[in-house]
Amino acid sequence: MKSIAITLLICGFLMDANAQLTDTKWKNVMNIPQPTDCILQFKKDTLLLLVAADGSLVETMKYSINKDTLKLYKLSGLSPCTEDIVGLYIFAIKDDKMTITPSSDECSDRAEAFKPEAWIREKN
């Protein structure tokens, strides 16, 4: 009985790993390729990259979280990244600010798009 409870607890934790970002929006400037005000809109397991000025969709990515690592890969969009290239990014959230730092990403265009400045949480 104890092993079942532990298994359910671990499964629940793994399923909720994305919960800290689900249904949040963050604003910052990205180099896409020119500096552009953008919004990252996190859904349950997808991430939308939008132009802040008009809400136009730039990219749709799949994401997952493991501790402090954000794993991204392209589903569709305008970047030259292919769908099979996974990007790993270290992220941290403090006081409604999130930093996203490339850890490893063979798609240099995606990695270079992220600036070192913090993303600011958008209020719903």
C-alpha positions as CSV (number, residue, x, y, z in Angstrom):
1,M,0.0,0.0,0.0
2,K,2.9,2.3,0.9
3,S,4.5,1.8,-2.5
4,I,1.3,2.6,-4.3
5,A,1.0,5.9,-2.5
6,I,4.6,6.8,-3.3
7,T,4.1,5.9,-6.9
8,L,1.0,8.1,-7.1
9,L,2.8,10.9,-5.4
10,I,5.7,10.7,-7.9
11,C,3.3,10.5,-10.9
12,G,1.4,13.5,-9.6
13,F,4.6,15.5,-9.2
14,L,5.9,14.7,-12.7
15,M,2.5,15.5,-14.3
16,D,2.5,18.9,-12.5
17,A,6.1,19.9,-13.4
18,N,4.8,22.2,-16.1
19,A,2.1,23.6,-13.8
20,Q,4.3,26.5,-12.5
21,L,4.3,28.0,-16.0
22,T,0.9,26.8,-17.3
23,D,-1.4,29.7,-18.3
24,T,1.2,32.4,-17.7
25,K,2.4,35.1,-20.1
26,W,5.8,36.8,-20.0
27,K,7.1,39.8,-21.9
28,N,10.6,40.7,-23.0
29,V,12.6,41.6,-26.1
30,M,13.8,38.8,-28.4
31,N,16.1,38.9,-31.3
32,I,13.8,37.4,-34.0
33,P,16.1,38.4,-35.8
34,Q,15.7,42.1,-35.0
35,P,15.0,43.1,-31.3
36,T,11.2,42.7,-31.0
37,D,8.9,43.0,-28.0
38,C,7.5,39.5,-27.5
39,I,5.2,37.5,-25.3
40,L,5.8,33.9,-24.3
41,Q,2.5,32.3,-23.6
42,F,2.7,29.0,-21.8
43,K,-0.2,26.5,-22.2
44,K,-0.3,23.1,-20.6
45,D,2.6,21.7,-22.7
46,T,2.9,24.1,-25.6
47,L,4.6,27.5,-25.7
48,L,3.5,30.3,-28.1
49,L,5.9,33.0,-29.1
50,L,3.9,36.1,-30.0
51,V,4.8,39.6,-31.2
52,A,3.6,41.9,-28.4
53,A,2.4,44.7,-30.6
54,D,-0.2,42.8,-32.6
55,G,-0.3,39.3,-31.1
56,S,0.9,37.6,-34.3
57,L,2.2,34.1,-33.8
58,V,5.9,33.6,-34.5
59,E,6.4,30.1,-33.3
60,T,4.7,27.2,-31.5
61,M,6.9,25.0,-29.4
62,K,6.5,22.0,-27.2
63,Y,7.9,22.4,-23.7
64,S,8.6,20.4,-20.6
65,I,10.2,21.2,-17.3
66,N,12.6,19.1,-15.2
67,K,13.8,21.0,-12.1
68,D,15.4,24.2,-13.4
69,T,15.6,23.1,-17.0
70,L,13.1,24.1,-19.7
71,K,13.2,21.7,-22.7
72,L,11.9,23.2,-26.0
73,Y,11.4,22.0,-29.5
74,K,9.6,23.6,-32.5
75,L,6.2,22.4,-33.6
76,S,5.7,25.1,-36.2
77,G,6.7,28.6,-37.0
78,L,9.1,31.0,-38.7
79,S,12.5,30.1,-37.2
80,P,15.0,28.0,-39.2
81,C,15.1,25.5,-36.4
82,T,13.9,22.0,-37.4
83,E,11.4,20.0,-35.3
84,D,14.0,17.4,-34.3
85,I,16.4,19.8,-32.5
86,V,15.8,20.1,-28.8
87,G,16.9,23.1,-26.9
88,L,17.7,23.0,-23.2
89,Y,17.4,26.2,-21.1
90,I,18.0,27.0,-17.5
91,F,15.2,29.1,-16.0
92,A,14.5,30.8,-12.7
93,I,11.5,32.7,-11.4
94,K,11.7,35.3,-8.7
95,D,9.3,38.2,-7.9
96,D,7.3,37.8,-11.2
97,K,10.6,37.9,-13.2
98,M,11.9,34.9,-15.1
99,T,15.4,34.5,-16.6
100,I,15.9,32.0,-19.4
101,T,19.5,31.1,-20.3
102,P,20.6,28.7,-23.0
103,S,22.2,25.6,-21.7
104,S,22.5,23.6,-24.9
105,D,20.7,24.1,-28.2
106,E,22.0,23.1,-31.7
107,C,19.6,25.7,-33.2
108,S,21.8,28.8,-32.7
109,D,19.1,31.1,-34.0
110,R,16.7,30.0,-31.2
111,A,19.5,30.3,-28.5
112,E,20.6,33.7,-29.7
113,A,17.0,35.0,-29.7
114,F,16.9,34.9,-25.9
115,K,18.3,38.0,-24.3
116,P,19.8,37.9,-20.8
117,E,17.3,40.4,-19.4
118,A,14.5,39.0,-17.3
119,W,11.0,38.3,-18.6
120,I,8.3,40.1,-16.8
121,R,5.1,38.2,-15.9
122,E,2.0,39.7,-17.6
123,K,-1.0,39.9,-15.4
124,N,-4.2,38.2,-16.8
